[in-house]
Amino acid sequence: MAVLLSVVTAFLYGSGDFLGGVASRRHSAIQVLTTVSLIGAVPLLFVAPFVAASPSTPDLFLGAAAGLIGIAGLGLLYRGLARGPMSIFAPITAIVSAVFPVIWGVSRGDQQGLKIWFGLAIGLIGIFVLSSQPTADDIRVSFSVICEALLAGLAFGLFFSLLSETNTESAPWPIVAGRFSASLVLIFVALVQKTQLRPTRGWFSLIACGICDTGANVAFLFALRYGQLGPVAVLASLYPAVTVLLARIVLGEHLTNRRLLGLVLAMATVILVGLS
């Protein structure tokens, strides 16, 4: 069940990233982030009482902290990708966000078998291959861009790790707290910058992105009921495979040999972890 829910998480994250990229072509980053956060938070607020009636205060605080850190990571990601190069920034962020929860889980007492470790190693290679793209040999990368990539990866990894510290029986309340805390910060930033928050068009991609992203967070929490943080986080971090496939199917983007290799490694990881 942990593997299935982790794969669902990766599918939803990858779909959300694809839809968020489509929405970002029509709206500013803060419009996309705020709208997606609220779209995900409001319906979940009404559903949550039927799933878990009494969340604890520590779980709500952990969820709120995770939400703030996750938004900070997205801000760094958008800033870094805008400054480039994406071929270097994206793989660093993806690898760090996958490795950090593994280290966190081991430090908290998680124990993995040899097959699991081998599967995680294949998964990390797959994430790198899927996230990276060919680049010119003479490209220059500033130290600040590398730092931002590392910080974005740490933020996403810490997001996963903080959610793993919540009581899984309280799900999805930590996600509700995280969404609302992130939305409040984003609204405050928009007011300070005098940025228009309400999108005027392209609502379908925004609504679908919000549903996918929030659904991924909820699926991740439920996956932790059945599995340990390390394998769940690495499987969830295979989301670039879904984004690549959607770009191929919807936008007709060409699948390079590098991307095909990454997809094969991603599937190998799912099989290895699933059989362990």
N, C-alpha and C positions, 0 to 999 in steps of 0.2 A: 504493500500500500504506500510506503514512503517513496519508493521509486516512481510509482504512478503519479502521485501528487506532485513530486518534484518535476516530473516531465510536464505535467499540466502547468506548473508554475513557469517553467521555461517557455512553454508555448504561449502563455498569456503575456509574459514579459516581452517576448519577441514580437508578438502581435501589437502590443502597446507601443513599443519603440517604433515599429513601422508606421503605425497610425499617427504617433506623435510627430514623426518626421514629415509626414504628409501635411499635418495641421500646421507645422512650423513654417511651411512655405507660404501660408496665408496670414498667420498671426505672429505676434511677438512671443518670445520665450515665456515672459511672465504671464501673458494671456493664456497660453497653453497650460502652463503649470498650475495656475490658479483655478482655471475652469475644470481641468482634469481632477484636481484634488477635491473640489466641491462636488463634482458629479459622482465621484466615488464615495465621498463621505456621507452625503445626505441619505441616499437609499440604504446604505449599510447601517446607519443609525437606527432606522426603523426595523431592520431585519435582526440586528444584534440581540435585542432582548429575548427573541424566540430561540436563539442558539445558546446563549450564556446569560443567565439572568443577573448574576451578581459578580461583576468584575472587581478585583481588589484594587486599592489605590496604587500600590507599587506597580502593578501591571499597566495601569493607565499612564503613570508617569514614564515608565519604560517605553511604552508605545509612543507617547508624545515626543520623548527625546529621540527615538528612532526616526519619527517623521521629520523632525527638524534637521537631523543629520542627513537623512536621505535627500531632502530638498537642497541642502548645502552641496551635497555631492552632485546633484543634477545641475546646479548653478555652475560649479567648477567644470563639469563635463561640457556644457554648452559653451562656456567661455574658452575652454581649451580647444574644443573642436573648431571654434571660429578662428582661433589663432593658428591652429595646425602645428605640424602636419597630422592629419587624421591617421595616417598609416603607422604612426608611432604612438600617438596619444591613446587611441582606442585599445590596442593590445595591452599597454601598460595598465590602464584602468581596469580592464577585464580580468587580467591575471591577478592583480592585487586584491580585487574584490572577491575573487574565488579562494585565494590562498589564506587571506586573513581569517575567515571563519574556520578553516581547517585548523590553523594554529590555535585559535580561541577554543575550539572544541577539545583539542588535545590537552590544552592547559587546564580545562575543566574536567578532565578525566575520561574523555571519550577514547575508546580503544578500537582500532581497525585491524582487520585481517590483511594478509599479504595481497589477496586478490583485490580488496578494496583499495589499498594503496596504489596498486598497479593501475586500476581503473581511474583513480583520481589523477594520476600522472598523465595518463592518456587524455583525460578530460582537459587538463590544463593546456596540453599541447594543442588540442582541438580548439579551445577557446582562443588561443593566440593566433592560430591559422585562420579561423573564421573572422577574427576582428581586424587582422592586419591586411594591408593592401600594398602592392608594389609601389615603390617610390624612387625618385631620382637619386643617383649615387652622391651627387654634390649638394643634397639638401642640408640645410643647417637647422639645428634644433637648439633653442635657447634653454638654459638651465631652469628658467621659470616655468616653461611649458612642461618639462619633465616633472617638476615639483607639483604642478597642478594635476598632472595625470596620477601621480602617486597619492595625492590628497583625495582626489575623486574616488580612486579605488579603495582607499582606507575608509572613506565615508560610506560607500556602499557595503563594504565588508562589515563595518561596525553596525550598520543598519540591520543586516542579517543577524549579527551576533547579539545585539540588544533584544531583538524579537525572540531569540532562542532562550533568553533569560526569563521571559514571561511564562506564567502558568498556561500551558496549552489548553487547559479547560476553559480559560477566559476568552479564547478566540471567538469572535473577531474584534472584541472591544479594543485591544491595543492598536489595531489598524484604524479604528474610528478615531481614537485619540491622536494618532499620528497624522491622519488626514486633516483634522481640524486645526491642530497646532501649526501644521505647514501652511494651511490656507490663511490663517490669521497673520502669519509672518509675511506671506506673499501679498496679501491685501495692504498691509502696512507699508511694505516697500513700494507698491504701486501708487499709494497715496502720496508718499514722500516724493517719488519721481514724477507724479502727476501723469501716470500712464493709464490709458483707457483699459479697463478690465473686460468689459463685455464685448465678446466677438460679434461681428455683424454677419458673418457667413461661415460656411464650412462646419456646421454643428455636428454633422454625422461623424466625422473623423474624431472630433473632440469627445463626443459622448462614448463612442466605441473605445477610444483610448482610455478614458476614465474607467470604464467597466473592466477592460482587460488588466489595467495596472492594479486596480484595487483587488480584482479577483486573484491576481498573481500573489499579492501580499497575503491574502486570506489562505490561499492554497499552500503557501510556504509555511504558515503557522500550523496548519493541520498536518502537513508532512512531518513536522517536528514531533508530532504525537507518536509517530511510528518509527522514526529514524533519527540518527545522530546528525548534529549540525554539519559536520564536514562533508559527507556524501550528499546531503540534501542541498547544501549551498553550491557545491560544484555542479551538480546536475541542473540546478536552477540557473546557473551562470552560463549554461549552454544556449541561452536564448538567442545569441547571434545566428544560430542555425535557422531558426524560425524566421528571423528578419530577412536573411539571405534568400530563403525559399519564397517568401511573400514578394520580395522585390523581383524575383524571377517570374513568378506566376502573374502578379498584378501589373508590374511595370515593364516586364519583358527584359529585365537586366540579364546580361550574359553571365553564366556560371563558369568561372575560370577553374583551371585544374586545382589551384590552391584552395578555392572554396569547396570543390568536390571532396578534396582530401579532408578538409575540416569537417564536412558533414559525415564522412565515413568514421572519423575519429570520435565524433559526438555519439554516433550510434553505437560504436564499440564501448564507449564509456557507460552508456545506459545498460547495455547487455552485461558487462562485467560487474557493475554495481548491483544490478538486479539479480544476478546469479549468486551473489556472495551471501 
